[in-house]
Amino acid sequence: MRLGLALGYWGRGPSPDHVPLAREAERLGYDSVWTAESWGSDAFTPLAWIAAHTSTIKLGTAVAQMAARPPTTTAMQALTLDHLSGGRMMLGLGLSGPQVVEGWYGRPFPSSPLTATREYVDVVRQVLRRAAPVELAGRFHAHPYRGPDATGLGKPLKPITHPLRPDLPVLLGAEGPKNVAQTIRVADGWLPLYWSPTRPEVYGPALRELPEGFLVAPLAQVRVCDDVAEGLLPVKAMLGFYIGGMGHAARNFHADLMARMGYEEEARRIQELFLSGRRQEAVLAVPDAFADEISLVGPRQRIAERLELWRKGPVTDLLALAPDPETLRVLAELNS
């Protein structure tokens, strides 16, 4: 099982720790470093900055939001960064949810998310292969565009720049069983947001037979500390925000996943508290047991024992949301 460093997205501003953490991860033998985006900083610019300060560690987006860019634009950014980094780029994509897609990006959330995702990946692949001009008679990502307001002058094009790697890895963030099954068919890897090594059945039967070389790269908060309950508080804060606030009360993919993992009543309670403005109560309502099973928190020996569970399943890459160099070092030692 390889290790990756997940830096997430910026809060109020850039973190001065990101480049030093990425360089330390590279020194410790981590395989990859990953950035993200929500509705603030973008995923690609910080990754380019990190690329300029490192030399061997792979560079990934976990995730770049599909609604933020047409698929050709995303492919352009990926192939550009792949060239500048010497072939280190890994493209992780996610659909996000209606609240963000329509509220932030000002676009309609696709009526068929599976179709929209499949078309998006198809266009990205065509750009990266550069075998022919990009053409797709798609429902959501038609190339050329031939809608009712089209000029009719659109011309199929292929990128001027020759991609460094036509097989640049494409990974997808997916939560529902149907989405996970499609991800295994059309992508090179899967980026689970909440991975429980004891509940693989939650993600559907498709995980039982993975293609050779397919990447399963969950994100997990990792923290070496003496007090487990205290160490879980940042995990609970993240869960409270995503389950309570990253979606509408009637449509929240994160809350739905938590419910499928056996915490339906708790998920709805977290939503109720968060959406009524009682955010701290929502965080405290996250069960310690749920936060614990999707993270690696506690003393060194406890993390070592729990790490064995992650190694036994299909996980190929553990992307650690690790806040400090000491945790990075301990995880590298335990995984060696």
C-alpha positions as CSV (number, residue, x, y, z in Angstrom):
1,M,0.0,0.0,0.0
2,R,1.5,3.3,-1.1
3,L,1.2,6.5,0.8
4,G,0.0,9.9,-0.4
5,L,-0.3,13.3,1.3
6,A,-3.7,14.9,1.0
7,L,-3.5,18.7,1.5
8,G,-7.2,19.5,0.8
9,Y,-8.2,23.0,-0.2
10,W,-7.4,26.3,1.3
11,G,-9.4,28.0,4.0
12,R,-9.1,31.7,4.4
13,G,-5.8,31.8,2.6
14,P,-2.8,29.6,1.5
15,S,-1.2,27.6,4.2
16,P,2.6,28.2,4.7
17,D,2.9,24.5,5.7
18,H,1.8,22.9,2.4
19,V,5.1,23.1,0.5
20,P,7.2,22.0,3.5
21,L,4.8,19.1,4.1
22,A,5.0,18.1,0.5
23,R,8.8,18.2,0.5
24,E,8.9,16.2,3.7
25,A,6.5,13.6,2.3
26,E,8.8,13.3,-0.8
27,R,11.8,12.8,1.5
28,L,10.0,10.1,3.4
29,G,9.1,8.2,0.3
30,Y,5.5,9.1,-0.1
31,D,4.3,8.3,-3.6
32,S,2.0,11.3,-4.2
33,V,0.6,14.6,-2.9
34,W,-2.9,15.8,-3.6
35,T,-4.8,19.1,-3.6
36,A,-8.5,19.9,-3.7
37,E,-11.0,22.6,-4.4
38,S,-14.5,23.6,-3.2
39,W,-15.6,27.2,-3.7
40,G,-12.4,29.1,-3.0
41,S,-8.9,28.1,-4.1
42,D,-8.6,26.0,-7.2
43,A,-6.8,22.6,-7.2
44,F,-4.4,23.1,-10.1
45,T,-2.5,26.3,-9.2
46,P,-1.3,25.1,-5.8
47,L,-0.3,21.8,-7.4
48,A,1.9,23.6,-9.9
49,W,3.5,25.5,-7.1
50,I,4.3,22.3,-5.3
51,A,5.6,20.7,-8.5
52,A,8.1,23.5,-8.7
53,H,9.4,22.7,-5.2
54,T,9.6,18.9,-5.6
55,S,11.1,16.5,-8.1
56,T,9.8,13.0,-7.8
57,I,6.5,12.9,-5.9
58,K,3.4,12.4,-8.0
59,L,0.9,15.2,-8.1
60,G,-2.9,14.6,-7.9
61,T,-6.2,16.5,-7.7
62,A,-8.5,15.0,-5.1
63,V,-10.7,16.3,-6.5
64,A,-11.0,18.9,-9.3
65,Q,-14.7,19.7,-9.7
66,M,-16.2,18.8,-13.1
67,A,-18.6,21.7,-13.0
68,A,-15.8,24.2,-12.7
69,R,-14.5,23.6,-16.2
70,P,-15.4,22.1,-19.5
71,P,-13.7,18.7,-19.9
72,T,-11.4,20.1,-22.6
73,T,-10.2,22.8,-20.2
74,T,-9.5,20.2,-17.5
75,A,-7.6,18.1,-19.9
76,M,-5.6,21.2,-21.0
77,Q,-4.6,21.9,-17.3
78,A,-3.7,18.3,-16.7
79,L,-1.6,17.9,-19.8
80,T,0.2,21.2,-19.1
81,L,1.0,20.3,-15.5
82,D,2.1,16.8,-16.7
83,H,4.6,18.4,-19.0
84,L,5.9,20.9,-16.5
85,S,6.3,18.2,-13.8
86,G,8.0,15.6,-16.0
87,G,5.1,13.2,-16.1
88,R,3.9,13.3,-12.4
89,M,0.3,14.3,-12.9
90,M,-2.7,12.3,-11.8
91,L,-6.2,13.7,-12.5
92,G,-8.8,13.2,-9.9
93,L,-12.3,14.4,-10.7
94,G,-15.5,14.8,-8.8
95,L,-19.1,15.8,-9.7
96,S,-19.9,17.6,-6.4
97,G,-23.6,18.2,-5.6
98,P,-26.5,20.4,-6.6
99,Q,-25.8,23.0,-3.9
100,V,-22.3,23.7,-5.2
101,V,-22.9,23.1,-8.9
102,E,-25.9,25.4,-9.1
103,G,-25.1,27.7,-6.2
104,W,-21.4,28.4,-7.0
105,Y,-20.8,27.5,-10.6
106,G,-24.2,28.7,-11.8
107,R,-24.8,25.5,-13.8
108,P,-27.6,23.0,-13.7
109,F,-26.8,19.9,-11.8
110,P,-27.0,17.1,-14.4
111,S,-30.3,15.1,-14.4
112,S,-28.2,12.0,-15.0
113,P,-25.0,12.3,-13.0
114,L,-23.7,8.9,-14.3
115,T,-24.1,9.9,-17.9
116,A,-22.5,13.4,-17.4
117,T,-19.5,11.8,-15.6
118,R,-19.0,9.2,-18.3
119,E,-19.2,11.8,-21.1
120,Y,-16.8,14.1,-19.2
121,V,-14.2,11.3,-18.8
122,D,-14.6,10.4,-22.5
123,V,-13.8,13.9,-23.7
124,V,-10.8,14.1,-21.3
125,R,-9.5,10.8,-22.6
126,Q,-9.9,11.9,-26.2
127,V,-7.8,15.1,-25.6
128,L,-5.1,13.1,-23.8
129,R,-4.9,10.5,-26.6
130,R,-4.8,13.1,-29.3
131,A,-5.6,10.4,-31.8
132,A,-8.2,12.5,-33.6
133,P,-10.2,15.7,-33.2
134,V,-12.5,15.5,-30.2
135,E,-16.1,14.5,-31.1
136,L,-18.9,13.3,-28.9
137,A,-22.6,13.3,-29.6
138,G,-23.2,13.7,-25.9
139,R,-26.2,14.7,-23.8
140,F,-24.2,17.0,-21.5
141,H,-20.8,17.4,-23.1
142,A,-21.4,17.5,-26.9
143,H,-18.3,18.3,-29.0
144,P,-18.7,20.3,-31.2
145,Y,-21.6,22.1,-29.5
146,R,-24.8,21.8,-31.7
147,G,-27.4,23.1,-29.3
148,P,-30.4,25.3,-30.4
149,D,-28.3,28.5,-30.0
150,A,-25.2,27.2,-31.8
151,T,-23.8,29.1,-34.8
152,G,-23.2,25.9,-36.6
153,L,-19.6,26.8,-37.1
154,G,-18.1,24.6,-34.4
155,K,-15.2,22.5,-35.6
156,P,-13.8,19.3,-34.1
157,L,-10.3,20.1,-32.8
158,K,-7.5,18.2,-31.2
159,P,-4.9,19.8,-28.8
160,I,-2.1,21.8,-30.4
161,T,0.2,20.6,-27.6
162,H,1.1,16.9,-27.7
163,P,0.3,15.4,-24.3
164,L,3.3,13.9,-22.6
165,R,1.3,10.8,-21.6
166,P,-1.8,9.7,-23.4
167,D,-2.5,7.3,-20.5
168,L,-2.3,10.0,-17.8
169,P,-4.3,8.4,-14.9
170,V,-7.8,9.6,-14.4
171,L,-9.5,8.9,-11.0
172,L,-13.0,9.6,-9.9
173,G,-14.6,10.5,-6.6
174,A,-17.7,8.4,-6.2
175,E,-19.9,7.4,-3.3
176,G,-23.0,5.5,-4.5
177,P,-22.7,1.8,-5.6
178,K,-23.8,2.6,-9.2
179,N,-21.3,5.5,-9.4
180,V,-18.5,3.3,-7.9
181,A,-19.3,0.5,-10.5
182,Q,-19.1,3.0,-13.4
183,T,-15.9,4.4,-12.0
184,I,-14.3,0.9,-12.2
185,R,-15.4,0.7,-15.8
186,V,-14.3,4.1,-17.1
187,A,-11.5,5.3,-14.9
188,D,-8.1,4.3,-13.7
189,G,-8.9,4.7,-10.0
190,W,-11.4,5.6,-7.3
191,L,-11.1,8.3,-4.6
192,P,-13.4,7.3,-1.7
193,L,-14.0,10.2,0.7
194,Y,-15.1,7.9,3.6
195,W,-13.5,4.5,3.5
196,S,-14.2,2.0,6.2
197,P,-11.9,-1.1,5.9
198,T,-14.5,-3.1,7.8
199,R,-17.5,-2.3,5.5
200,P,-16.4,-2.7,1.8
201,E,-19.9,-4.1,1.0
202,V,-21.3,-0.5,1.5
203,Y,-19.7,0.5,-1.8
204,G,-21.3,-2.3,-3.9
205,P,-20.3,-5.6,-5.3
206,A,-18.1,-4.1,-8.1
207,L,-15.2,-4.0,-5.7
208,R,-15.0,-7.7,-5.6
209,E,-13.3,-7.9,-9.1
210,L,-11.1,-4.9,-9.8
211,P,-9.2,-4.6,-13.0
212,E,-5.5,-5.1,-12.8
213,G,-3.7,-1.9,-11.8
214,F,-6.9,-0.1,-10.7
215,L,-6.2,2.4,-7.9
216,V,-8.3,2.6,-4.8
217,A,-7.1,5.7,-3.0
218,P,-9.2,6.8,0.0
219,L,-8.6,10.0,1.9
220,A,-8.2,9.5,5.7
221,Q,-7.3,11.9,8.5
222,V,-4.2,10.6,10.3
223,R,-3.1,11.9,13.6
224,V,-0.5,10.6,16.1
225,C,-1.7,11.6,19.6
226,D,-2.2,10.2,23.1
227,D,-5.9,11.1,23.5
228,V,-8.0,9.4,20.9
229,A,-11.2,11.3,21.7
230,E,-9.3,14.6,21.3
231,G,-7.6,13.5,18.1
232,L,-11.0,12.6,16.6
233,L,-12.3,16.1,17.0
234,P,-10.9,17.4,13.7
235,V,-12.4,14.3,12.0
236,K,-15.8,15.0,13.5
237,A,-15.5,18.7,12.5
238,M,-15.0,17.6,8.9
239,L,-17.8,15.1,9.0
240,G,-20.2,17.6,10.7
241,F,-19.5,20.1,7.9
242,Y,-19.8,17.7,5.0
243,I,-22.8,15.7,6.3
244,G,-24.5,18.7,7.7
245,G,-23.7,21.4,5.2
246,M,-22.4,20.1,1.9
247,G,-25.8,19.5,0.4
248,H,-29.5,20.1,0.8
249,A,-31.5,18.5,3.5
250,A,-33.3,16.4,0.9
251,R,-30.2,15.6,-1.2
252,N,-26.9,15.1,0.5
253,F,-24.7,12.4,-0.9
254,H,-22.4,12.4,2.2
255,A,-25.3,12.0,4.5
256,D,-26.7,9.2,2.4
257,L,-23.4,7.3,2.5
258,M,-23.2,7.7,6.3
259,A,-26.7,6.2,6.5
260,R,-25.7,3.2,4.3
261,M,-22.8,2.7,6.7
262,G,-25.2,2.1,9.6
263,Y,-25.6,5.6,11.0
264,E,-28.8,6.8,9.4
265,E,-30.4,8.3,12.5
266,E,-27.2,10.0,13.4
267,A,-26.7,11.4,9.9
268,R,-30.2,13.0,9.9
269,R,-29.6,14.4,13.3
270,I,-26.3,16.0,12.2
271,Q,-28.1,17.5,9.2
272,E,-30.9,18.9,11.4
273,L,-28.5,20.5,13.8
274,F,-26.2,22.0,11.2
275,L,-29.0,23.4,9.0
276,S,-30.6,25.0,12.0
277,G,-27.4,26.9,12.8
278,R,-26.3,24.7,15.7
279,R,-23.0,23.8,14.1
280,Q,-21.0,22.9,17.2
281,E,-23.8,20.6,18.3
282,A,-23.7,19.0,14.9
283,V,-20.0,18.3,15.2
284,L,-20.5,16.8,18.7
285,A,-23.3,14.6,17.3
286,V,-20.9,12.8,15.0
287,P,-20.4,9.4,16.7
288,D,-16.8,8.7,17.8
289,A,-17.2,5.2,16.4
290,F,-17.9,6.5,12.9
291,A,-15.1,9.1,12.9
292,D,-12.7,6.4,14.2
293,E,-13.4,3.8,11.6
294,I,-12.7,6.1,8.6
295,S,-9.5,7.6,10.1
296,L,-6.2,6.6,11.8
297,V,-6.0,8.4,15.1
298,G,-4.2,7.7,18.4
299,P,-0.9,6.5,19.8
300,R,1.6,4.9,17.4
301,Q,0.8,1.3,18.4
302,R,-2.9,1.8,17.9
303,I,-2.4,3.3,14.4
304,A,-0.1,0.3,13.6
305,E,-2.7,-2.2,14.6
306,R,-5.5,-0.4,12.6
307,L,-3.3,0.1,9.6
308,E,-3.3,-3.7,9.1
309,L,-7.1,-3.5,8.4
310,W,-6.4,-1.0,5.6
311,R,-3.7,-3.2,4.1
312,K,-6.0,-6.3,3.9
313,G,-8.6,-4.8,1.6
314,P,-8.4,-3.4,-1.9
315,V,-6.7,-0.1,-1.0
316,T,-3.7,0.6,-3.1
317,D,-2.9,4.1,-1.9
318,L,-3.7,5.7,1.5
319,L,-4.0,9.5,1.0
320,A,-3.3,10.9,4.5
321,L,-4.7,14.1,5.6
322,A,-1.8,14.5,8.0
323,P,-1.4,17.9,9.7
324,D,2.2,17.6,10.9
325,P,5.7,16.2,9.9
326,E,5.8,13.9,12.9
327,T,2.6,12.1,11.8
328,L,3.9,11.8,8.3
329,R,7.1,10.3,9.6
330,V,5.4,7.8,11.9
331,L,3.0,6.7,9.1
332,A,5.9,6.2,6.8
333,E,7.7,4.0,9.3
334,L,4.7,1.9,10.1
335,N,4.0,1.3,6.4
336,S,7.6,0.4,5.4
